[in-house]
Amino acid sequence: MLPDIASPSPLWSGPDFQPEEQAERVSDALRGLPYTSAESIALHPVVVSTEEHDSHYRVVSQFTRLLERTCWEGGTTPYDLLNRLGAVPERHRLLTDSPRERDWAACMSRTDAVVSGGVLRVLECNIGGAIGGPPHIQMMTECHRDAFRGPQGAPLYDAPEPFAARHALYARACSEFPGGPPGVALLGSMRDPDYPGRRFFDLEVDYLRARGMAADFVEPEQLLGPDGGLRHTVVLSHFMQLDWDRLGIGLEPVLEAQRRGAHLLAPESAFLLQNKTVLAWMSRGRPWMSAEDRAFLDRHLPWTREVADEPARYHGEAVDLPRLLRERRNEFVLKPVADYGGHGVVMGCESTQPDWDRAVDRALAEGGHVVQEYARPDSVVVPHYRTSLRRRQDVSVRPVYGFNLFDGKPAGCLVRHAPDDVGGVVNAGLGASINVLMHAAN
């Protein structure tokens, strides 16, 4: 719930609060970061009670544990998992048989979810070093913590800081993998057009250095120093191989750094764990799951299946899956299993019947898709500043929450939201507004 933003002097605004000034503060906090809007600026975080915030993170933590166990059940190795998923080996060239592939695979995750009917419903789980959003969350959290204060000057809202959680993760990695230069290399590339500049990386580099940890942003060719040795043993792998393949950025320097003992956070196996086929396995149920596990997943994971010409059970009813999808399109969403950023997602309720039928036929023919029951997000009201209109508007939006877990610890929640009357996938890369989830300060 938002504070009473309609009152003449609401508690969160203070007597001198001006929407234009808050818009400038938020814009400055997000300056140089990708996927931000200069036209529609969320002036206020999405706020929940501390109890609700903690409850959401308990769900996310349990969900991630079940996902990990599903992937590694029966002593599965990374290469076993690759084969079970039917993944293309060429897209996972950094995969190794090191025990680190399992031990550290889920050290960083962002679980995307909606609140639907008052219940947190998980849409997907993004796992690996290329999770977008930590700098956005860090800067918006600091901005809103400073801007919204009560009569005695104490912050009204608080939230976990992703940089602090990741600093602790890096410190553990450095202690467990000694023998090379201490510190962290933040691996990315300014050749990626999604990044307008280095601030996305430099914010975290500066944070780590201020706390005594050696850190550098590096291009792949800079992983090794002039002497041919590693610059840092721990490497945040903030890139997607598919993107680098498209951009012509070679993986050879990363492979060489691995051979010389670089520890990638997260290892390549992380990208297998985030394959959406795993969600279908979880939704269908595994032999080792308890009744409590199944009840938890039935509540928090929308019904999900691999798209195939086969029978299925839908809410206890035996159905022919292709026929079900064609006849009840408003209930479902089609998703590619190994893509990201909302690419290739088709929502039945926003498609014409012919377009939906073609999407179902394509998924059946090509494979590599799951279907998920549509979970309609509950709306919240967020005040925005419209730059072109030069005024504040209170907008009813449908949020998607991205809960970060770093080394099992809450690490802030990125919120992407679009107005209720705007259709399509709610994704920052596709034009949704950026925000952050905070809880009432104790």
N, C-alpha and C positions, 0 to 999 in steps of 0.2 A: 504494500500500500504506500502511496505517496503522502507526504504531509499535506496539510490544507493549503494548496497553492492558490485557492481562490480568495483567501482572506487578504485584507489590505496590507498587513505586515506579517506574513507567515514566518514561523520560527526559523526555518532554514534559510530565509533570504537576508534577514537583518535589515535595519532601516535604510542602509545605503546600497542595497543590492540592485544591480542593473543587469537586465538580460544581455545587453550588448557587451558589458564587461565580462560576464561569465562566458559568453560565446568566445570572446577573445582569449580568455584563460584556457578554455578547452582546446581551441584551435592551436594555441602556442604549445600546449602539452603534446598534441598529436602532430606537430609540425614535422614534415619530412618522413612520416610513416605511411606505408601503403594502405590503400583501401579506405581512405577517409573522405568525407564529403565536406566541401566548403560551403554548400548551400543549406544543408539540413543538419544542424548541430544539436545533439542531445545535451540539454543544459543540466540535467539532473540524473544521477544514477538510478537504476532500478533497485529498490530497497525492500528487503524482507527482514523479518525478525531474526535475531541470532539463532533461535531454536529452529526456524525453517531453513536457514542457511546451513546449519550443522546437519540437519536431517537430509538435505540434498547431498551433501558430501558423503554421508554414510551410505546412501544408495549408490553413488558413483564408485566409492571404494569397493563395495561388495560386488558391484557389476564387473569391475575391472578384474577382481580376483577370479570370478567365475569365467571370464573371458580367457584369462591366462591358463587356467586349468583345462579349459576346453581345447586350447591349442596344444598344450604339452601333455595331454592325457596319454597314458600307456607308454611313457618314456619316449615320446616323439622327439626326433632330432630336428634341427632346422631344415635339413634337406628332406626329411620325411614330410614335414609340414608343407614345404613348397610343393611337393608332389601331391599331397592330399588336396591342396587348394587348386591344383591344376594351373599354378602360376607359371609365367614364362621365365625360365632361368635367366635369359638375357637381360631381363629387367631387374635382376637381383645379383648383379655381378660382384657386389661387395660382401655377399654372404660367405661365412666361414663355418668350420666345424668346431670353433672354439666354444668352451663352456660359457663364455661371456654372452654368446648369442641368446641363451636362455635366461641367464641370471640377470641381465640388464635390459632385456627386450622391452619391458613395460616401464622403464624408469621414468619416462615422460609420456603423459597421455592427456588428451583433451576429449572429454566425453560430451558430445553434443546432445542436448535434450530439450524437450519442451515441457511445460506444465500444462496438462490437458485434463480438464475436469478436476483440477486440484491435485493431480498425481503427476509426479515426475516420470516422463516417458523418454527412454533413451532412443535416439535415432541412429547414432553411429558412434564409433570410438576411434579417434585419430591418435595414432601412437608413433612416436619417433622424435628426432631432433628438429624436424621441420615444422613443428606446430606453430602456426601463426598466432600472434596476439599478445605474448608476454610483455613486449614494450608498451603496447597500447594499454594493457591492464595496469601496468606499473605507473604510467604517467597519469592516467585518468584517476586511479586510486589516490595518488598524491594530490592531484588537483582538487578533487571533491572533498578529500579530508581537510584540506586547507580552507576551501571556500564555504563549506556549510558548518557553521558553529552555533552553539547554543548561547544563551545569555551570559554565561560565565566564560565563554571563549573555548570550551571543550568541543572537539569534533563530534558531530552528530552521527557520523557513519564511519565504518571501518571495514576492512577486507584483508585477506591474506595477500602478501606481495610476492609475485612470481620470481622476481630477482633474488629475494632472500631465500626462497625455497630452492632455487636452482644453485645458488651459491653453496648451500649445504650439500647438495647433490655432487657438485664439482669437488668439494672438499673431501667427501667420502671416496670418490673415484681416484683422486690424487693420492690418498693414503693407501688405497688397496692396490694401486698399480704404480709403485715406485720404480726407480731405476732410470727414469728419463727426466727431462727438464720439467719441473713442476709448473702448474698453471694450466690455462685453458686456451685453445685456439677456437675462435668462433668462425666456423667455415661457411662461407657463402660466396656470392659473386655479384659484383656490380654490373656484370654483363646481363643479368636478369632484369628485363625492363619493368618488372613489378616494383622494383626498389628505386625510388627517385634519388636516393643518396644513402650514405653510410650511417645515418643517425639510428636506424633500426638496430644496428649492431653496436654502434659506439655508446649508446646509452647503457647497455649491459657491460661493455668493456670498462667504462668509467666507474660503474657501480662496483665491479669486482676489484679494480685497482684501488679504489678508495678504502677497501677493506683488506688490503694487503695481499691480494691474490694476483699473480701475473696473468695477464689476459691480453689477447690481440685478436682483431679481426683479420682473417687471412683469406685470400683467394686460393684455390686448390694448388696452384703452382708455388705458393709460399708456405706450404706445410713443412717443407724441409728448409733448413737454414743454408747459408753459403757453404758450410762445411759438409753438407749432405746429411746432417743429423736432424732429428726431430726438433722443431721449435718448442712444441709442447706435447706431452704424452696424452693428455685428454683433449678430445676434439668434439665440439658441438657440431653435428652434421646437419646444418640448417639448409638443406636442399632436397629436392626430389629428383631422382635419377631421370625420370621421364622428361622433366623440364630441361635438365642439362643436356640430355640427348637431343632435344629439339633445338637447343641453342648452340649445339656444337661444342659444348664444354666437356672435355675428356675426363674420364675417371682415373686415368693412369697415375696421376700424382697421389690420389687418395689411396689407391691400391698399394702404391709403393710405401706410403706412410703406414698403412696397416702392416705391411711386411716388416717394417722397422719397429713395430711395437706400439703404434698409435692406438688408443682406445677410443672408439667412436661412441658417442652418446647421441642417440641410441644406436646399437648395432643394426645391421641390415634386417635382421629377423623382425624388428619392430614393424616394418612395412608389411610383413606377412600377417602379423597379429591384427592389423587394422583392416584386412580384407573383409568385406561385408559378408562373404560366405560364412564366416565364423558366427555372425549374428543368426544366420539361418540354422546352423548347427545348435546354437544355444536355444533358439526358439522351439526347435523340434524336440529338444531334450536329449540328455546324454545318460547312459546307463548308471553312471556314478552319482547323478544328481539326487539329492534327498527331496522329500516332499516340500520342505521349506524352500529349497533352491528353486523348484518348479513354480511354487506359489509366488516367490519373489520375481521371477522372470515373467510370469504371466501378468503381473501387475505393472512392471516397469519396462518391459520390452514389447513393443507392438509386434503382433504376429508377423513373422518373417520366414520366407521360404526361397530356395533357389528356383528360378524360373525354368521349368522343364515340362515336357509333355507326359505328365504322370498324375496319379491320384494323390490327394492330400486330405488332411483333416483341417477344417476351418471351424473353430468354435464348437468342436465336438461332432461336426457333420462331415461325412465322407463326400468329397467333391472331386470333380475333374478340374485340375488346376487351370489349364488354359480357358476352359469354359467359364469358370468362376471369375477370372480376371476380365474377360470380355463382357460378362453380364452385369458385373457390379464394379465398374471402373471407378466410381466416386469414392470407393472405400480404400483405394490402393495407390501406392507410389512405386514406380520402377526405378531401380538404381543399378548402375554398373558396379561390379564388386571391387574393382581396383582403381577407380578414378577418384577424383577429389575436387573440392571447390564447387560442388554443385553441378559439375559437367555431366551431361547425359541423363540427369534426373528428369523423370516425366511424372507429373502429378495427374492422376486420373480425373480429379474433380475440376481441373483447369484445362482439360483437353476435350476436343470434340471426339465423338465416338470413332469416326474414321481414323483420326490421328492416333488415338489410343490403340485401336486395333492394329495399326501398322507398327506401333512401338512394341506391342506384345509379340507380334509375329517376328519382328527383328530380334527381340530378346530370346525367343525360342530357337530361332535359326542360328544365332551367333553364340549363344551361351554367355556365361560371364555376367549374369544379372541376378539380382534378387528382387522380390516383390515384398513390400512391407505395408502393413495396414496403416492408413493415414491417421495420425494423431493430431487433431485440431488444437492449435495453441490457444490457451486462455489469454485474453487481451489485458494489457495494462496501459495506463495513461502516462506519457512521458512529455514534459515540456521541451520543446525544440525552439531554436532560433532560426528563422528563415532569413537568410542573408539577403536575398533579392527583395524581400518585403520589409526588411529591417524591423522585424517585430517577433515577439514570442507567440507560439501557438502550442496549445496542449493537444497532443496527438494520441489517439488510441492505436496501439501497435501490437503486433504479435511477435513476441520475442523467441529467439532460439538461444539457449544458454550453453556456453562452452566451458565446462568445469575442468580446470587443470589440476592434475595430480603429478607432483614431482617427487620421486622417491617415496611415494605413498602418502605424501603430505599435501593438504590443500594449498593451491598456488594461484588463487584468483580465478575469476570467472568472466570471460568475455561474453558480452551480450550483443547480438545482431538483431535488429528489428526493422520491420517495414510497416507502414500504415495498414490498417485492416483492409482498406479498399484497394490495395495494390497486390496483385497476384504474383505467382512465381515462387521460386526457391528463395528462402531468406538466407542470403549469403553476402558477406562483405565485398567479395570480389565481383558480385553481380549487382551492387548498388545499395545494399541495405545500410542503415545507419549503424555506427559503432557506439557501444556503451559498455558499462561495467556493472556487475552485481555487487552491492554492498549490503551490510547488515547494520542494524541500529547499534551504535557504540554502547558498550556496557558502562 
